[in-house]
Amino acid sequence: MAKAKHSLSGRRIVLTRADGANDTWRAEFEQRGATVLELPLISVELGAHAAASEDILQSLGTYEWIVFTSPNGVRGFFKSFFEKYRDIRCLGPSRIACVGKATAAELDRVHIQTDILPDEATGDALADALIAADNLENLKVLLITGNRNRDTIEQRLAKDAQAIVDTFTVYETKDADAEDATDIENFREKGADAVVFASPSAVQSFVSQLSRLKPREGATLPKVVAIGPVTAAAVKQAGIPLAAESASPAAADIAEAVEKLFR
């Protein structure tokens, strides 16, 4: 379906991802006529602990599967990988599985094809797909994670499939101070029509800083849009009314979910 160029004209949309991560989404919303405010509620630092990185990277050839759970996981892993190796063939014979099309696209940037990519971008869906595709009993699986990742995949593969699962933490997510955001005063003064959350970490950061983020009297109170079921669940658990859920992190899908709120 062709998008209407001005379908969000006059609407104010808040994006809450880390600095530098919103460019594609921002462009999509602006093409539809929206005004975009950026309030980064998390920051992401790529990199693994040196000792863990050395141990894992020396053992890459022993893993049957390498599992990526996010684009940041791909970036963090290959940051560490290319600090040690210059040749992508040092990755070894492992097969690759990942959660979500955005993660697969990030792998494609380093010319890695994904062997398993479930239609649903959740840890349970990926675990189901892996278990269906291979007998994992006693096979070694390397799970690429961040410091706040849920352990759903690890638990499923270890308990249900009897795999030997090693986790490799390659990035750290931290709360970002909303006061540092360029658009914070604009948001408090005028509010917004919608705010988009891409992760449970962003939701948690929003809740912890709510007293400072609350729009002033008379400002527009935003409707909340979550990306994916895990983030949607975090919104509900925080007691925040959920207006819409985007099935994927694709910019067009998010914009469509927002548009439906105002039709």
C-alpha positions as semicolon CSV with decimal commas, in nm:
position;residue;x (nm);y (nm);z (nm)
1;M;0,000;0,000;0,000
2;A;0,142;0,339;-0,099
3;K;0,197;0,572;0,188
4;A;0,030;0,912;0,202
5;K;0,302;1,176;0,206
6;H;0,119;1,396;0,454
7;S;-0,078;1,133;0,646
8;L;0,077;1,248;0,977
9;S;0,083;1,617;0,902
10;G;0,064;1,820;1,225
11;R;0,138;1,518;1,444
12;R;0,426;1,516;1,692
13;I;0,602;1,182;1,735
14;V;0,858;1,097;2,005
15;L;1,133;0,841;1,941
16;T;1,310;0,704;2,247
17;R;1,597;0,495;2,112
18;A;1,963;0,573;2,176
19;D;2,130;0,869;2,003
20;G;2,211;0,791;1,641
21;A;1,968;0,499;1,617
22;N;1,661;0,688;1,493
23;D;1,765;0,811;1,148
24;T;1,560;0,566;0,940
25;W;1,251;0,599;1,158
26;R;1,282;0,977;1,167
27;A;1,300;0,997;0,788
28;E;0,990;0,776;0,753
29;F;0,783;0,988;0,989
30;E;0,900;1,315;0,836
31;Q;0,809;1,190;0,487
32;R;0,457;1,144;0,621
33;G;0,449;1,501;0,750
34;A;0,515;1,443;1,121
35;T;0,733;1,651;1,351
36;V;0,981;1,417;1,521
37;L;1,117;1,469;1,871
38;E;1,406;1,258;1,996
39;L;1,421;1,171;2,365
40;P;1,691;0,904;2,400
41;L;1,605;0,705;2,713
42;I;1,884;0,450;2,678
43;S;2,245;0,450;2,567
44;V;2,430;0,154;2,418
45;E;2,800;0,085;2,459
46;L;2,944;-0,178;2,228
47;G;3,221;-0,408;2,340
48;A;3,287;-0,721;2,548
49;H;3,505;-0,777;2,851
50;A;3,856;-0,854;2,728
51;A;3,899;-1,189;2,906
52;A;3,558;-1,322;2,799
53;S;3,614;-1,201;2,444
54;E;3,950;-1,375;2,418
55;D;3,808;-1,705;2,547
56;I;3,503;-1,701;2,319
57;L;3,677;-1,585;2,003
58;Q;3,947;-1,850;2,035
59;S;3,674;-2,115;2,055
60;L;3,454;-2,005;1,765
61;G;3,523;-2,319;1,565
62;T;3,363;-2,536;1,836
63;Y;3,011;-2,391;1,806
64;E;2,745;-2,547;1,586
65;W;2,524;-2,239;1,609
66;I;2,576;-1,869;1,675
67;V;2,255;-1,693;1,777
68;F;2,209;-1,316;1,750
69;T;1,922;-1,153;1,937
70;S;1,949;-0,790;1,820
71;P;2,126;-0,555;1,577
72;N;2,335;-0,425;1,867
73;G;2,444;-0,782;1,933
74;V;2,567;-0,809;1,575
75;R;2,752;-0,477;1,598
76;G;2,906;-0,561;1,934
77;F;3,011;-0,911;1,830
78;F;3,182;-0,803;1,512
79;K;3,348;-0,510;1,687
80;S;3,522;-0,765;1,910
81;F;3,569;-1,013;1,625
82;F;3,747;-0,771;1,393
83;E;3,967;-0,647;1,674
84;K;4,111;-1,002;1,683
85;Y;4,067;-1,128;1,326
86;R;4,097;-0,970;0,982
87;D;3,934;-1,251;0,784
88;I;3,560;-1,326;0,810
89;R;3,643;-1,694;0,750
90;C;3,776;-1,707;1,106
91;L;3,411;-1,721;1,208
92;G;3,433;-2,093;1,138
93;P;3,164;-2,335;1,017
94;S;2,890;-2,229;1,261
95;R;2,537;-2,187;1,135
96;I;2,363;-1,859;1,212
97;A;2,024;-1,789;1,368
98;C;1,878;-1,454;1,462
99;V;1,573;-1,275;1,600
100;G;1,408;-1,027;1,365
101;K;1,461;-0,887;1,018
102;A;1,656;-0,589;1,153
103;T;1,911;-0,827;1,304
104;A;1,931;-1,022;0,979
105;A;1,985;-0,696;0,789
106;E;2,272;-0,604;1,022
107;L;2,431;-0,946;0,956
108;D;2,393;-0,884;0,584
109;R;2,613;-0,575;0,622
110;V;2,904;-0,804;0,708
111;H;2,800;-1,047;0,432
112;I;2,667;-1,313;0,665
113;Q;2,355;-1,503;0,558
114;T;2,109;-1,618;0,823
115;D;2,020;-1,986;0,835
116;I;1,721;-1,947;1,067
117;L;1,501;-1,639;1,087
118;P;1,153;-1,706;1,234
119;D;0,857;-1,503;1,114
120;E;0,785;-1,381;1,467
121;A;1,063;-1,169;1,619
122;T;1,064;-1,324;1,967
123;G;1,303;-1,540;2,166
124;D;1,046;-1,818;2,197
125;A;0,988;-1,824;1,821
126;L;1,360;-1,851;1,757
127;A;1,400;-2,127;2,015
128;D;1,111;-2,317;1,854
129;A;1,268;-2,279;1,509
130;L;1,609;-2,396;1,626
131;I;1,470;-2,697;1,810
132;A;1,263;-2,792;1,503
133;A;1,559;-2,752;1,267
134;D;1,826;-2,949;1,450
135;N;1,887;-3,205;1,722
136;L;2,070;-2,975;1,962
137;E;2,142;-3,228;2,235
138;N;2,503;-3,179;2,349
139;L;2,572;-2,934;2,066
140;K;2,746;-2,608;2,153
141;V;2,547;-2,290;2,092
142;L;2,689;-1,939;2,130
143;L;2,423;-1,687;2,230
144;I;2,516;-1,323;2,162
145;T;2,354;-1,095;2,419
146;G;2,352;-0,760;2,594
147;N;2,361;-0,699;2,967
148;R;1,981;-0,660;2,990
149;N;1,872;-0,939;2,757
150;R;1,610;-1,183;2,881
151;D;1,729;-1,542;2,921
152;T;1,437;-1,698;2,731
153;I;1,645;-1,845;2,449
154;E;1,918;-1,971;2,680
155;Q;1,668;-2,144;2,908
156;R;1,472;-2,299;2,622
157;L;1,777;-2,435;2,440
158;A;1,943;-2,566;2,755
159;K;1,633;-2,719;2,916
160;D;1,415;-2,821;2,624
161;A;1,686;-2,914;2,374
162;Q;1,970;-3,012;2,610
163;A;2,212;-2,788;2,421
164;I;2,535;-2,656;2,573
165;V;2,476;-2,282;2,569
166;D;2,747;-2,021;2,621
167;T;2,645;-1,656;2,643
168;F;2,865;-1,377;2,511
169;T;2,771;-1,027;2,634
170;V;2,889;-0,782;2,368
171;Y;2,708;-0,460;2,455
172;E;2,581;-0,275;2,758
173;T;2,252;-0,088;2,778
174;K;2,224;0,197;3,028
175;D;1,954;0,449;3,115
176;A;2,014;0,786;2,952
177;D;1,939;1,108;3,139
178;A;1,636;1,266;2,972
179;E;1,762;1,610;3,076
180;D;2,041;1,572;2,819
181;A;1,796;1,534;2,528
182;T;1,781;1,829;2,290
183;D;1,401;1,804;2,261
184;I;1,317;1,759;2,629
185;E;1,192;2,113;2,691
186;N;0,992;2,109;2,367
187;F;0,824;1,787;2,481
188;R;0,745;1,915;2,829
189;E;0,603;2,238;2,690
190;K;0,386;2,099;2,408
191;G;0,370;1,723;2,460
192;A;0,325;1,488;2,163
193;D;0,067;1,278;1,983
194;A;0,256;0,949;2,015
195;V;0,566;0,807;2,179
196;V;0,738;0,498;2,038
197;F;0,914;0,245;2,262
198;A;1,145;-0,008;2,100
199;S;1,260;-0,204;2,406
200;P;1,166;-0,286;2,766
201;S;1,478;-0,093;2,874
202;A;1,338;0,226;2,722
203;V;1,008;0,169;2,901
204;Q;1,185;0,117;3,233
205;S;1,393;0,431;3,184
206;F;1,078;0,630;3,100
207;V;0,904;0,513;3,415
208;S;1,205;0,591;3,635
209;Q;1,221;0,947;3,497
210;L;0,848;1,008;3,468
211;S;0,841;1,305;3,707
212;R;1,083;1,492;3,481
213;L;0,929;1,377;3,153
214;K;0,568;1,459;3,232
215;P;0,426;1,723;2,993
216;R;0,302;2,042;3,153
217;E;-0,064;2,123;3,203
218;G;-0,234;2,187;2,870
219;A;0,022;1,994;2,670
220;T;-0,081;1,699;2,451
221;L;-0,046;1,365;2,630
222;P;0,102;1,107;2,393
223;K;-0,042;0,771;2,303
224;V;0,202;0,486;2,353
225;V;0,318;0,262;2,069
226;A;0,535;-0,044;2,139
227;I;0,742;-0,245;1,896
228;G;0,690;-0,618;1,939
229;P;0,518;-0,825;2,206
230;V;0,801;-0,811;2,461
231;T;0,805;-0,431;2,469
232;A;0,425;-0,423;2,465
233;A;0,423;-0,648;2,772
234;A;0,669;-0,415;2,948
235;V;0,442;-0,118;2,878
236;K;0,142;-0,297;3,024
237;Q;0,339;-0,421;3,324
238;A;0,440;-0,061;3,396
239;G;0,071;0,031;3,412
240;I;0,087;0,246;3,098
241;P;-0,207;0,227;2,855
242;L;-0,092;0,072;2,527
243;A;-0,247;0,233;2,221
244;A;-0,083;0,025;1,948
245;E;0,179;-0,240;1,879
246;S;0,394;-0,254;1,569
247;A;0,461;-0,610;1,461
248;S;0,811;-0,527;1,341
249;P;1,080;-0,259;1,381
250;A;1,061;-0,169;1,013
251;A;1,012;0,206;0,981
252;A;0,709;0,173;0,753
253;D;0,537;-0,073;0,989
254;I;0,588;0,157;1,288
255;A;0,456;0,457;1,098
256;E;0,152;0,255;0,986
257;A;0,077;0,158;1,347
258;V;0,094;0,524;1,449
259;E;-0,120;0,637;1,155
260;K;-0,400;0,400;1,253
261;L;-0,433;0,583;1,585
262;F;-0,548;0,898;1,409
263;R;-0,765;0,768;1,129
